[in-house]
Amino acid sequence: MVSTIEPKSRFRRLVCSVAQKFHSHHHNGRSGRSESVAGSANSTVTALRGKVALITGSSKSTGASIARALAAQGASVVINYAKDSRSAEEVAQQINLSLNSTSVSLSLTSMNHQGDGRNDVEVPRQQQQQAIAVKADSSTISGGHYLLQETLRVFRRLDILVLNAGLMGSRTLSEIDESFFDAHFDFNVKAPLFLVKEAAEVMVRPGGRIIFLSTSLTTASIPSALLPNALCYVASKGAVEQVARVLSKDLGTQGFTVNTVALGPVDTALFRAGTSQHVISSIAAQVPSHRIAEPDDIAPVVAFLASPAAQWVNGQIIGVNGGYVV
């Protein structure tokens, strides 16, 4: 429901100013790269309008960027977190604020284009909800089940499933034990697989999108890139890629696409934790552009795979690493 009011011209200018400032801050960001994700208000609220996306591990970093990119194209999104409720709520609030600011901005634009001299401005009677934050341990089957049920309870459907959450431990062969091995395969392979199994029964078909995240280390041949302490992480992500390939044949018959995005190094707090600047600079030097990716470099690729334009992309492992691994 919307209400129609007759604002004074100063109020109109104030609303336009707030909407413009918010969009400028949200889309341009610190480096301007987000423009490739979001674009203008008129072109970004249509591709995924009416669709619902669930992104595991999306309270910050790459997951949060993916959630914002999907929301910018019109999707309702579920922000999943395990511990950091504050970050998850901030992402959801940012998306919801953007939605309602866009509603006001577009109403004003439409009015100005009518050219009939009317002063009516349509504004939401109450704040719309495009994003919610859900606490669930996506490393477990039960956590995935709860996350899916909450998605269906609030939005009544699911169109896009992005399996972003994962574990990246660091131990060599002599250091690993059974619990370390099991933790990686439970989190990175088992839990996502069973979430896909349950989700596939309720996802909208045809047109459902399932997107796994992996690492370019599964195909890396650079000695300095593939280190002995990445054993369990790379093994589990290699399994993910093969799971996705097989599922693309299985679920493809039902109108789904299943793809994997294999990331290179991404500049996040987790990546920098315990990593010296010398090592970071060394990694960046192996990328043709001499920098490490930011989360906003990854999100547009995921958003494309989630879109109707990617209907003929299925069963693929897409490297997004800036040429770090070729």
Summary of the structure (lengths in Angstrom):
residues: 326
radius of gyration: 21.1
end to end distance: 51.7
largest distance: 76.9
contacts: 1093
relative contact order: 0.13
helix: 49%
strand: 15%
